[in-house]
Amino acid sequence: MSTYTTGEFAKLGRVSVRTIQYYDQKGILNPTTISEGGRRLYTDRELKTLRLIILLKSMGLSLATIKDVLSEDNATQVLSLMLQEQEKHLKHEMKTTRSQLEMIRKVQDSLTDYSLISQTDLDGIENIMESKPKLTRFRWWMVTWGLMMDGLEIFAVIVWIMSGNWIPAAIIFPLVVIMAIWIVWDYYKKVAYICPNCHQHFKPSWRDFAFSKHTPKTRKLTCPHCGYRGYCVEVYDVDQDLRIK
């Protein structure tokens, strides 16, 4: 099996030496051996792990999340599910893009006479333009509200410090807590999870959801179907749309 020094390893992985050293310090990617001269040596096995780390980072996962996922006993299954969901997302985007192009061409062909554009076509254009994945859109909504609540808290603290008036803080802090609980509850209703062990979709209990470790795309839960405890992949709960309708 080939071995590589830190410099050679970084070059093969197309990252900087400092990146490799940082991963080593954080315990995310350690060398196979250390030579008698103190040189850190890596193999093709670590190279595969490095490329996987780079892929997961490109999907938006933090290094702390990647470390947690890779440390799982069934890391392969968790990663496989995450890639499957990413594949579905990309296919959805491709399908939407093709539909948009087709609709644009159709409308362009009809622009010489507006009366030729049917109401069905207009409705289709509107639906396509609003077809951004629901879970992604809701996450951004949560971030926006979170920033607004942070702003209110900072404002209350500044008023308290500058004027000694604690009344705004007494009003704003409980309001922020109530809003945070409501947002998390709304998020809980909109998501479901896929177990990497049995591949079943499930809705966790509120307690398990609220107090579990989580990443942007996974949450450490107990599967009610097979009893597996570990990181499960988060997806949009289609059933809740049906219940609303």
N, C-alpha and C positions, 0 to 999 in steps of 0.2 A: 504493500500500500504506500502510495506517495505521501511524503510529508512536506509541509511548506512552512517557511518562516513567516513572521507576522507581515513583513513587507510583501512577500510573494502571495500570501493568502489574501491580503487587502487588494492587491492588483487583480487577482482572479475574480474576486467578488465585486470589483469595480467600486470600492469604497476607500476611504482614507484609512491610514494606519491608526490615526487617532480614534476613528470609529470602532475599529477592532479592539483597541485598548479599552475603550469605554464599555463595550459589551462585555469584555472580560472582567472589568472592575465591578460591573453590576450583576455578574453571575448569569448573564443571558446566554453567552457563548464562550466557553472556556476551551483552552488548547487541550489536545490529547495528552501531550507530555511536555515536560520541560527538560531540555538537554543538560548535560553536566556543566556546560558553560553558561547555563541560565537562559538559553534561547527557548522561546515558546514555540512549539511546533503543532501544526494543524494538519488534518487529513481531509480526504474527500468527503468523509461523513460530516465534518464540521462545515465544509463548503456548502453541502446541501442544506444544512440548517441555516447558514447565513443567507442563502438565496430565499429560503422560506421566510425568514425574518423581514427581508427587504420587501417581499410580496405582501406580507401582512401589514407592514407599515404603509404601503401604497393603498391599502384598503381602509386606512384611517385608524388603525389600532395603535395604541400607545405601547411603549416598550414594557411598561409594567403589565399591561394586558397580555402582551405576547409571552412574557415570562410565565405568567399564571397559566395560560393555555398550554404552553409547551411542557409545563411541569405536570399536567394531568396524565393519568394512566392511559386514558383513551384520547390523547391529543389528536391522533390521526382522524378519528371519527368526528370530533368537534370541528377540526379544520376542513374536513370534507364537506360537512353540512354548511359551513360558512361560505365555501366556494360555490356550492350548489345554489345558495340563495343569491350570491353575487351574480352567478350565471343567469338566474331567472330575471334579476334586475336589469342586466345588460340586454337580454333578449327582449324584455318589455320595452326598453328604450329604443332598440332597433326597430321593433314592430311599430312603435309610436312614430318614429322618424319616417318610416316608409309610408305610413298612413298620412302623415302631414304632407309629405312630398306629393303623394297622389292627389290629396285634396287641393293643394295649392295649384297643381297643374290643371285640375278640373275647373277650379274657379277662374284661373287665368284664361282658359279657353272660353269661358262664359262671360268674361268682362265686357265683351263688345255689346252684350245685351243683358243688363242686370236682371231682367225678368226671367231669363233662362235659369237662374240659380234657384234651386228649389229650397224650401224651408228645411228639408231633411239635410241637404248639404250644409246649410248654415248652422244647423244644430250640431252636425258632425264636426265642423270646424271648431265650434265652441268647446265641445267635449274633448277634442284632441288637445287644444291649447291648455286645457285644465287637467291634463292627465299625468301630472307630476306624481310620482309615487307617494301614497298617502302617509306612510310612516315617516318618510324623510321630511315631508312638509310639516307634520305634527311635531317632530323633533325641533325643527327650526322655530316653531311657535313656542315651544317650551323654553328654548334658549332666550327668545325675545322677552317673554314674561319674566324669566329669571333675572335678566339684566335690569329690567324695570324695577323689580322688587329690590335688587341690590342697590339701585339708585335711591329708592325711597329710604332704605335703611341708612345709607351714608348721609343722606340729607338730614334725617332725624338725629343722628349722632352729632353732626356738625352744629345743628341748632342747639343741641343740649350743651355741647362744649362751649360754644361762643356766647350763648345767652343764659345758660343755666336753666332754660325752660325744658322740662322733661315731658311735658304734655304731648308734643308731637310724637315722641318716641313711644309713649304709652299707648297711643292710638295706632301708630304705624306697625310696630312690632307684632302685636296680635293679629293684625290684618294680613301681614306678610306670612305668618305661620298658617293662617286659614287658607290663604291663596296657594301656598306651597302644597298643603295636604290635598286641596282640590285638584291641582294640576297633576300630582302623582297618581291620584285616584283615576282621573280621566285617562292618563297614560296607561294605567293598569288595565282599564277596560278595552283599550284599543290594541293590545298586543297579546300574542300567544307565543309558545315556544316549541321547538322541535328537539326531542331527546336524541342525542348522538348514539345511544345504545340500542334503542328499539325503533327509532325514527318515527315515533308517534307524536302528533301535535297534542298539546295540552295547555290548559289554563291553570297556573299555579294558584295556591291559596293566597289571599292578601298578605297574610303574615309572612309566608315564605318569600313572596315577591318583595315586600317592603324592607325586609331585614337581611337580604342576601347580597353577597358581593356581585358586582356586575361590571361589564365593559360596555362600550357603545353598541356592540352587536350581540353580546351574550350575557347570561345571568346564571349564577350558581344555584340550581334548584334541584328538587327531588321529583323525579318523574312518577306520576301516579300509576302508570301502566306497568313499569318494570322495576321500580324502586331505585333506579340509578340516581346517584347524587353527584352532580358536577356541573360544568358549564354547558348550558343549552342555548341553542341559537334562536335569537329573537326574530319574529316575523309579524306582519300585520294580521290581526285577527279578522279574517273575512266574515266569520260567523256573526260578529257583532254588527256588521252592516246589514246582514239579513234580519237580525233581531229588530233593528231600528226600523227597517222597511215594513 
